[in-house]
């Protein structure tokens, strides 16, 4: 798939930045589980965080293809840093598709200015893949809603200015009773965050539970009509799944680069191990995995950019890219031999991150079921 001249120039600028600014701090981010605030400022200045915001609201008017390009280039060194590029996409898209013009004018120019962190809160302790099982409730009270409940695994929520939060406004279960609200955790009372999850991978990206105790949210902060929250959540997770897939593509590139360099320099019995047929076979599989995963990602992004739904495509991209990354990381570990278990070499970090990517934005078992149901016609 060929990029335009504009996309190539964008890719090259992001690649240079990632090599100069992300690569040197990637290991330290992982070791200390540190959120890189300096990258938020840098990415905001480059227009990377707010890529999705249209020019009308002060943004660069990028698209999902550009988001995927940026995330691949940056995730080659750090998936946590890669997730910051285009971070505000999952918040901006619901605003553009479901929000009122007044809401867009209120929130998007601030996001377009760069440096603002946003998040989306869907999952709960007993409602992950089954979004319709959520119990967090929003009760109408005059010109406000009062929200009580708990959200789990909210990425970047503790750093966010705005969070698109899903809560139940009707019924006890089912998708029809869910609505979406913009909460402002740094301004609204009753919002608190739990323990920062110490994860095996994707370190440097904060994940915390959110506790909501009688949080009063203006009705003007509700996105869309009551009951449209499930639709908003599903339109957002398509982009989230594609985000994971794009990061996996970048990490496959990173594994391939590390394994190739090691295979050319490590010698056994008087010659580089890259001359060994078994090692060459693994390198071949890595390259094919990269090209295949990349094409699945770009195909899904192209469909979304051209106004098409891409539910099956984003599931295929996420499932294949993360499974391929796991295989590639394991092969790269084998090529490194005993050194793969040493902190002196980076490849172990990629392996830990790879396992994590198979579970976030829906486990790959869930996606396998979804893809089959789309193919069988059980889902529209």
N, C-alpha and C positions, 0 to 999 in steps of 0.2 A: 504494500500500500504506500503510495507516494504522498509525501507532505508538500504543501505549498511553500513558496519561498518564505512567506511570513512565518509559517510554522517551523521551518528549518532554522531560521534566525532565532526564533524563540527558544527552540530546543538547544541550540548552541550556547545561548546566553545562560540558560539554566544549568547546562552541563558545566560550563566554566565556573559558575558560582558554586555548584555542588562540590566540585573538585577542590576549590580554594577555601570554602567556608564550612562545608558540612563534613567532608572526609576527616579533617583534623580533629573534630570533636565527637565523632560518632562513638568511639570506644568509651570515652569518658561519660557521655550521655547514658550509655547502657550500664556502665559500672556503677554510677551514682544514681541511676534512675532520675535524671535531672531534666526537667522541662526547659528547653532552650529559649528563654525569653528573648535573647539576642536575635534568634532566627525569626521570631514573630515580627520584630521591628524591621529586619532586613527584607523578609518576604513581603511585608506590607508596603515597603518602599518600592519593591520591584513589581507590585501588582499581583503577586502570586496567591495571596490569601483570598483576595476578592475577585478572582478571575471571572466568576460567573455574573458579576453585577454589570448591567447594561450601562452604556455611556450616558443615557438619560439621567441616571442617578449618580453619575460621577465615576463609574467603574470602567474597566478596560474592555468590557463586552467580549470576554472570551467564551469558550464553550467547553464541553466535556472532553473533546479531543485534546485541547490544550491542557486541561487539568490532568489528563492521563499522561501526556508527555512530561509535564513537570514532575509528577509523582514517580514516574519510572526513573527519570534522571537522578532525582534526589534519593530515592529509596535504594539505589545501587549501593549507597553508603550507609543509610539509616532509614528504616521504615517509619520510625517515629518522626523524624524530620520530614520525611516524604508525606506524612499525613497532614502536616501543617499547610503544605501547598494545596490551595483549593479548599482549605478547611471550612470556609463559610458557605460552600456550595449547598450542603444539606440544610442550611438555614435559609439561604437566599432563594432556593428553588420554590419552597412552599409559599414564600412571600410573593414571588412573581406569578405563580400559578393560581393561588387561592386567596392571597391577601387583597385588601382594598387599595386604591391609589393613595389614600391617606396613610395607610400603614407602610406602604413602600416608601413614600416621601419621608416618613418618620424614622425608619430604620436603615434603609439601604444607603443613603449618603454617608452615614457614619461608618458603615462597613466598608464602603468604597474608599474612604480616606486611608484605610490600612491600619493595621495594628489592633483592631477589634477582634476578639476571639468569641466565637459563637459555638453553640452545641445543640444537639437534639436528644431528648430524653424519651425513650419508648419502653425499653426493657424494665421488668420488675423481677423480684426474686422468684416468682412463680409464673412469670409471663415473659418468656424470651422469644423463641420462634413463634409461639402462639400468642400473638399480640392481642387477640380478642379476649384473652383471659385476664387482662389488666384490671386492677381494682382501685387504683388511685382515682379519687372522685372529685369532681368540680360541681358545686351546688350554686345555682343562681341566687344572688341576694341583691336585689335592687339593680344598680348599674355595675355590679361586680360579680365575680365568681369567687367562692371560697374553696380552696383546694387542700385536700388532705391525702396523704399517702406516701409512698416510697418508690423511688426509681433506682435501678441498679445498672452498673457498668456504663455510667454516663461519661463518655470520653470528652475531656477538656471542660466539663461542666464547672469544675472548681475554679477555672481560669476565665470563665465566660462572662461577657456583658449581657448577652441575650441567650435564652434557651427556648427552643420550640419544644414544648412539653405536651404529651398526650395524656388526657385524663377522661374518665367516664362521666358523662353528663346524663345518661339514661340507662336503665336496665342494670342487671347484675353481671351478665356476660354478653358476648356477641360484639360484632364489629360495628353495628349500626349506632351504638350508644357512645362512641368515642369522639371527642372533640380535641382541637389543638389550640394551645395558648402560648403566647410569648410571655415568659417570665423573666424578670430582671433581678438575679440573685444578689447583686451588689446594692440594690435599692429597696427591695421588698422584704418585709419582716416575715419571719416564720420559716425561712429557707436555711437549711444547714446541710453540711456535707459530712459523710462518714470517713472511715479510714481509707487512705490511699492504697489501692490494691497493689501489692508487690507481686508483679507478674514474672513468669519465667521468660517471656519474650516481650517485644514491643515496649521496652523500657524507655522512659523519657516522654511517654504519652500518658498523662494522668487519667486514671479511671477511678471514680468514686461513686458511692451511693448518694442519692439526694433524699433528704427528709423534708416533707412539706407539712407544716403544722398550722392550719388555719391561715394559709397564705391568701391574701386578698388581691385578686388580679382584675383590673378594669375589663369590662366587657369589650371595650375597644381593642383589647389585646387578643381577642379570639380570632384565629385565622379561619376563614371560611365560615360556613354555617355549622350549627350544632349537628353532630353526627357525621361530619366529613373528615374527622381525625384519622380514621383508618385509611381512607383514600390518600390523605396527605402523607401519612407514615409510609405507605407502600410506594408512593412516587419518590420519596426520599431515599428509601433503602435501595432502590435500583441504583442510584448514584453511589450509595455507600458500598454496595457490592462491587461496583466497577472500580471504586477507589482501592479496595483491597486487591483486586486483580491487577491493577496497574502497579501497585507497590510490589506485588509478587514478581511481575515481569522485571522490574528494576533489580530485585534481589537475585533473581536467576542470573541476570547479567553480572552481578557482583560475584556470585559463586563461580560462574564460568571464568571470570577474569582471574580470581584467586587460584582456582584449580589449574588453569592453563599456565599461569606463571610458575606455580610450584612444580608442575610436571616438566617444565622446560629446564628448571634449575636443579631439581633434586636428582642425584645420580645413584644408581645401584649397579653393581657389577660392571662398572666402567662406562655406563652410558645413562642419559636422562631417562627417567621413567616414562616420559612422553613417547619414547620409542616402543613401549610395551603395548601390545595389541589390546589388552584388557583396559588399560588406561585410555587408549584412543577411543575405545568403544564408549566409555563413560563420557568423554569429552563430546563425542558425536551426539549422544543422547541429550546432553545439556544444551547443545546448540539448537537441536530440533525442538526441544521443549520451549526454549526462548522464542523462537520464531512463531511457533504455534500459539503460545499464550499471548504473545504480542498481537497477532492478527485477530484473535478472538476479542481482545480488549478494544482494539481500534474499530472493529466491525460494530460492536455494541455501542461505542461512543458515537460513531457515525450515525447510527439509527436514531439515537436520542437527540443528537444535534439537528437532525432533519425531521423532528417532530413525531417520530414513530415510537410506540411502546416497545420496550426491549426486555421484558421480564424474563423470558427464557434465555435470551442472549446474555444478560448480566449474570444469571445463575450459572450458565455454562462457563463464562469467562472466570467467575470467581472460583468455581469448583475446580476447573481444569488447572488454572494458574497456580492455585495454592497446593493442589496435589502434586503438580509438576515441580514446584519449588521444593517440596519436601523430598522428592526423589533426587533432585539435583543437589540439594544440600547434603543428603546422605552420601551421594557419590563423591562429592567434593571432600567430605570428611574422610572417606576411604582413601582417596588419592593422597591426602595429607598424612595418612597413617597415624602414628602415635601423637604427632604434633597437633593433630586436630583437637586433642583434649587439653592442650596448653593454652593459657590465656595470652601467650606470646603471639599466637596466630588468631586471626579474626574469624576463621571459618566456623568455629563453635557458636559464635553469636548468631550467625546466619541460620544455623540449624535450630537454635532455640526460637528465633523469630519465625521460622517456617512453620513450626508446629502450631504456634499461636494463630497464624493466618488461616489455618484449616478450620478454626472454630468461630472466629468473629464474623459478624454480619451473616449469621446463619451457618450452622455446621454444614459440612459438605454432604452429610447424610440427608439433611433436609433438602439441600439443593438437588440431589439425585432424585428424590421423590418429586420435587416440583417439575424438573425437566421432563420426567416420564409422564406426569399428568398433563403437561402442555402437549406433548407428542400424542398422547392417547385421546386428547380432546376432553379430558375431565375438567380442565380449567380453560376459561376463555382467554 
